[in-house]
Amino acid sequence: MLFLKENLLYRHYTWLEEINKDLYTGAPSRRRFNRFDGEQVLYIINLYGSMSDGFTVEEGRRIEDMIQKELPIEPKSELSVFNWLMASAKLEK
């Protein structure tokens, strides 16, 4: 299941009018993660969801909430956010 913009709980994200969709495909990189960039949040949520059987909107919203409320503030890369998410989400199950 693909988690979409319409599925997001929060509405404070920034959205670029034109985005290079290839920017947010493939494996996570060392690119700096911005929790306020809607496309990047969707990318991380969907990347996590692609590794989970039967991923649901509710799970995506839980991941979004974790990113907004629990992700440490200091600068992080997409890769470190993804690794943090994998470890944190497994602990909550």
Secondary structure by P-SEA (a helix, b strand, c coil): ccccccccccccbbbbcccccccccccccccccccccaaaaaaaaaaaaaacccccaaaaaaaaaaaacccccccccaaaaaaaaaaaaaaac
